[in-house]
Amino acid sequence: MTLLAVFVAVGLLILLITVAKLHPFVAFLLSAIAAALLLGSPPAVITGSITRGIGDMLGSLTAILCLGAMFGRIVADSGAAQRIADTLIGIAGRRWITVALAAAGFLVGIPLFYNVGFVLMVPLIFSVVQRSGLPTIYLAIPMLSGLSIAHGFLPPHPSPTALVGQFGADMGRTLLYGLIVGIPTLLIAGPLFAQTLKRVAARPVPIVPATPVPDAAAIPAVEVPERRLPGTLVSFAVALTPVAMLALATLVTSTAGMSEAALSVAAIVGDANVVMLVALLLAIVVLGVAQGRDRAALSAGCADAVRDIAGILLIVAGAGALKQVFVDGGAAAALASWLGGLDVPPLVLGWGIAMVIRIALGSATVAGLTAAGIVQPMMAASGVDPSLMVLAIGAGSLMCSHVNDSGFWMFKEYFGLTLGETFRSWSVMETLVGVFGLVFTLALSAVV
């Protein structure tokens, strides 16, 4: 009955989102209530479980995600992301242009949330197409695959950040492993796969497509004039500040013989909240005030960024409520026992569960968080590195993007493709990211 309650709750979640078209937050709450009742929890304690689950999940993530959204907005609005992309493309030249575009999407994707990065990169892709004369989709796929990998694998993006907290993983180590797994995955799903897309003909639409695209209309896609772009060194330095701080902290804590003082400083420097706060303040000063930008405009941009991620915070909160109901109702222990008895490697199991939910729901964030709630009970007994589980679930949550994924429609509409062409390009690229993300995660697990 316990396992049946879990399956019913997840099935109800899928139906409420896909058929009833409810917001995921509402669907999570209703599924959590249904699960609690099926698990025999007294009605008087259900609300307590839900409240505790929401509080525990948001307590560790709200500041990180809000600060990250503000930081990414300043990086985008200042033109720093545009400068990074232009610099890499200029260095690579025509021969290595797809590699440069993939690197640009990956680097820009670290500070920018996915939809912001997507809409920001589209005019840059069209600009490169005009200058080079190369096919549009051949150039678009490498850059957008970089964004997708950053979105699924790397903190401070919502899903991997939430999974880090849920599994008790180390943020810096997860970022390092994400880079190790993400770079070879990017080369395969981006430049290599793009070689097969030269005959896919795009029919570019205006910057804002004629057909409304979910989550895109509110994001400005204005290219900053060359004279107003920040310097190259400044752009790279600010955008990569979170990576540098987390990498430094991880290096210090992983090095034997370090003093207690050094370890204490590293613990502070590597704290995700501190990292994002320092990055934001640096961006405000270097990319805002020093560039002559109006401080009121900076503040307004930060406020808009927080509004943009309100839906993500609600999804994270709802996932926390469902997870806590599973724990309080005894489902966590039953899941741990059942999953532990399956003859499937834990990393593959987490990947597979995330993939199934992704195919059913479309949202990578919902898929990742839901899969984590199912897999978490077996983590302690399995002995799996939690950072690797974050990557495995992240890879599964990107699999098989199709018509229930807003990213699918954004790609189709911005580039004027048919459904068949979108499946041939976008869906295959996302699936390659998911498959090779798992392959390289398994390979990494054999050596760490």
N, C-alpha and C positions, 0 to 999 in steps of 0.2 A: 504493500500500500504506500510505503514511503517513496519508493522510486516512481510509482505511478503518479503520485502527487507532483513530483518534479517534472515528469514528462507532460502532465496536463498543464502545469503552470507555464512551461516554455511554449507548448503548443498554443495555449490561450494568448500568450504574448504575441506570437506570430500572427494569429488570426486578428487580434485587435488592431495591429499596426497595418497589416496588408489588406484585410477585408473591411474592417470597420473604419479604417483610416484615422484612428485616434492618434494623438500625439504620443510618442514613445514614453514620456513621463507618466501620463495617465495610464497607458497600457501596463507599464511596470507596476504601478500601484495596485491596479485591479488584479494583476497576476499574483502579486505578493499576497493580497488578501485571500485569493482563491487557494493559493498554496498553503497558507496558514490554516485555513479551515479544513482542508483535506488532510493536513498533518496532525489535526486534533488540537491545535493551540487554542486555549480559552479566548473568547472574543475580547476579554478585558486586557489581555496582554498583546494582542495583535498590533494595536496602535503604538505600543511601546517599542516593539521590535522594529516597526517601520521607521519610527522617529530616530531610534538609535542607529539604524542602518544608514539613513540619510545623513545624520550628523557625523558618523564616523567616516563616511566616504568624502563628504564635502569638507570636513574639517582640515584634512591634509592636502586638499587639491584646489580649493577656491582661490587662494592667494596665488598659487603657481600659475593657474590657467588665466586668471585675470591679468596678472603682470605680464605673462607671455603674450596675451592678446594685445596689450598696449604696446609692448616692445615691437612686435611684428608690424603693428600699424604704423609706427614711426619709421621703421626701416623701409616700409613700402612707400609711404607718403613722401619721404625725403628724397626718394630716387636712389637710395643705396642699393636696393635689390636690382634695379635697372643697371646701375653702374657695374655691379658684380657680373651680371650676365653679359653686358657689352664687352667688358674687359676679357673675360674668358673666351668669348667668340673671336675677339680681335687677336688674341694670342694664338689660338688654334689654327686659324686660317681655314680655307675651304676644305682641305683634305681631311682634317680632323674635326669638322664642324659639329658632327653629331655627338662626338665625345664631349666637346665643349658645352653643348646644349644640355647634355645629361648632367655634367658637373655643375652647370649653372642652376638647373632645377633642383639638384640635390642640396647645394649650398644655400640657395634662397629658401628652399623648403624647410631648413632647420629653424629659422626664426619666424617664418610666416605660417599661419594656419592655412589649411589646404585650399579652401575656396578663395581666400584672398590671394594666395600664390597663383592659383589657376587663372583667375581673371587678370592679374597683373602680368602674367607671362604671355597671354594671348597676343596683345599688340606687339610684344617683342618678337614673337615667332613670325608674325606677318611682316614685320620690318626686316627680319633676316631673310625671309623668302624673297622679298622685293630686291634686296641687295645681292643675293646669291643666285637667284633664278632656279633654285632647287625645289623639288616637290614639297608641298606644305606638310603633309602627314609624315613624310620621311623626316622632317625636322621637328615636328610637334611631339611625336611619341617619345624621343629621348628626353626632352625637357620635362614632359609631364610624368614620365616614369620616375624621374628624380624626385619630383614633388610627392608622388604616391608613396615611394619608399620611405621618405622622411616622415610622412604622415602616419604610416603604419608601424615603423620601427623605432623612431627616435623621440625621446623626451626633448622639449617640453610639450609635444603634441598630446591632445587630450587622452586618447586611448592608451598609448604606452605609459604615459605618466600615471594614469589611474591604475594600470596593471602593476606598475612598480610598487605603488602603495599597497595594493591588495595582496601581492605576493611577498611583501617585505623585502624586495630586491634593492640593490644599491643603484642609485640613479646614475652615478658616474660609470660604473661597470656596465650597466645596461646600454648607455650611450656608446661606450667603447665597443662592446660586442655588436651593437647595431651598425656601427660604421664598418666593422670587419665583415659582417654578413651583407650589409647593404651595398657596398661598392661592387663586388663581383656580380651580385644580383642585378644591379643597375646596368652594368656593361652588357649583360645578356638580354635583359628585357628592353633596354634602350637602344644604343647604337647597333648592336648585332641584329636584333629583331627588326629594326627600322630598315635594314637592307632589303627586306621582303616587301616593303610598303611603297616602293617608288612608283608603282603603277596605280596606287589609290589616289584618285583625283579629288582634292577638296574643292568646295565651292564656297569660298569665304563669305561670311556675312558681316554686317557692321559690328563694331565693338560690342554693342548690346544687341544680341540676336533678336530676330523678329518674334520668334516663339519664346514666351516667358520660360526661363530656366530656374528651377528651385535654387534658392540660396545665392543667386548671382546678381540679381537686379540691384541690390542695395550696395554692392561693392563698386567703388569707382575704378575705372580702368583707363585713367588718363596718363599718357606718357609724359614724363617730366622733361622739359627742354634741356638740351645738353649743357647750356651755360649755368643751369641751376643745380646740376647734379653734384653731390659731394665727391671728394677725392677718392681715388681707388683704394689707397691704403686705409683711409678712414672707414670706407664702406665695408671692406673685408674685416677690419679689426672689430668694429662694433657688432656686425652680424654674427661673428664667430665667438664673441665674448662668452656666451653660455658654454659652448663646447670647450673653450680654453680653460675656464674655471673648473668645470667638472673633470676634465682630463688631468689637470694639475693636482686636484684633490685626490683623485684615484691613484695617480702615480705615487704621491706621498704616502698614502695609507697602505699601498701595496709593497712599499720598499721596506725591507728589513732594517732594523737598527735606527729607525727614526726616533727622535726624542719625543717626550710627552707633549712638550710645547708645540712642536711641529705638527704632531697628530691632532692636537686641539685646534690649531689654526686651520688645518686641512678640513676638519669636520665642519667648521663654520663656513669656510670658503666653498665647500662642496655641498652645503645644504641647498636644496632646490629653491627654497624661498629667497635665500640670500642671493643666489645666482641670478634669479630673474629680476630681483630688485636692483642689484648693481647694474645689470645689463640695461634695464629701463632707464635708470638715472643717467647712465653714460650716453644712451641714445638721445635722451632729452637735451643734454648739454651739447654733445658733439654734432648730432644730426639735426637738432632743433635750434637751440639758442645760438650756437656758433655759426649756423647757416643763415641766421637772420629771420628765422620763421617766427611768426606771431605766437606768443605764449598762450593766448586764448584759443587759437586754432589748434595748438598742440593738446591742450586740455580737452577740447571738443572731440578731437580725433581719438583720444584715449577713452572718452566716455562712449563714443560710438563703437569702439572695439569691444568694450565690455558688454554692450547691448548685443553685439553680434554673436557672442558665445553664450548668451543666456540659455538658449536651447540645449547646448552641449552640457552645461552644468546641470540642467534638469534631467537629462538622460543619465548622467553619472549618478545623480541622487537617486533616481528610480532604480538603477542597477544595485545600488547599495541597499535599498529597502528589500529587494527580492533576495539578495544574498543573505541578509541578516535573518530573514524569515526561514530560509533553509537551515541556517545554523541553529536558531532557537527551537525550531521544530524537530530537530534530530535528523534532518535530511542530509546534513553535511557528513555525519559519520557514516550513514548508509551509502552515500555516494562514494566516499573514500573506500569503503570495503568493496563495493561493486566494481568501481573503476580499477582498483588495484588488482582485482582478479582477472581483468581482461588481458589477453596476451598481445597487448599493443604497447609499444614504447610510449611513455607519458608525453613526450614532446609531439609525437605524431597524433596522439589522442587529442591533446589540446588544439592542435592545428585542425584536425578533422571536425571537431565540434564547432569551432569558430567558422569553418568553411560552410558547414550545413546551415548555420544560422545566418551567415552572410548571404547565401544564395536565397534563403527564404525571405529575409528582411531588407537586404540592400545596403543597410548602414553598416560600415566597417566598425564604427564606434560601438554601436549596440551589440554587434556580433562579438567583438572582443570582450566587452564587459560581461555579457551573458555567459560566454564560454568560461571566463575566469571564475565566475561564481560557481560553475559546475565542477571545474577542475581543482579549485583551491583546496578542498578537503583532503585530496590525496597527495598534496605537495610534500608535506612533512615526511610521510612514509616512503615516498618515491626516491628521495635524495637528489632530485633534479635541481640544478642551479636555477633559482627563480628568474634571473636575468635572461636565461635561455628560453624559459617558458614564456616570458613576455614577448620575445621575438617569434617564437613558434605560433603563438596565438595571433600576433600581429600579422604574420604571413597568411594564416588561414583566413583572417578577417578581410583580406584584400582579394580573395579568389573570386573568379567567375562573375565579375561585374556585368550586370545586364539591365533590363528595363526598369527594375525597381530601385536602381541606384541613381541619385541625382548627378553624380559624376559622369555617368553614361550619357545622360541627356545634355549636360553641359558640353561635352566633347562633340557630340553629334551636331548640336545646333550652332556652336561657334564656328565649326569648320564645314558646315553645310553638307554632311554626309548622309547617305541612306542608312537604314537600319543594318543591312547586310555589311556595309563598309565599316560601320561602327563596331559590330561584333568582330569583324576581321582584324581590326586595328586595336581599338581600346580594350575590348573584352579579353583578347588574347594577351595583350601586354599585361593587364592586371593579373591574369592567371599565371603568366610566366613569373611575375614578381612573387606571387604566393608559393608556387612550386619550388623555385630556386631559393627563395627565402628559407623554406623548410630544409632544403638540401644542404645549404651552407650552415644553417643552425645545427643540424645533426653532425656535420663535419667538425664544427667548432666544439661541440659537446664531447667529441672524442679526444680532444687535446687540452681541454681546460679542466 
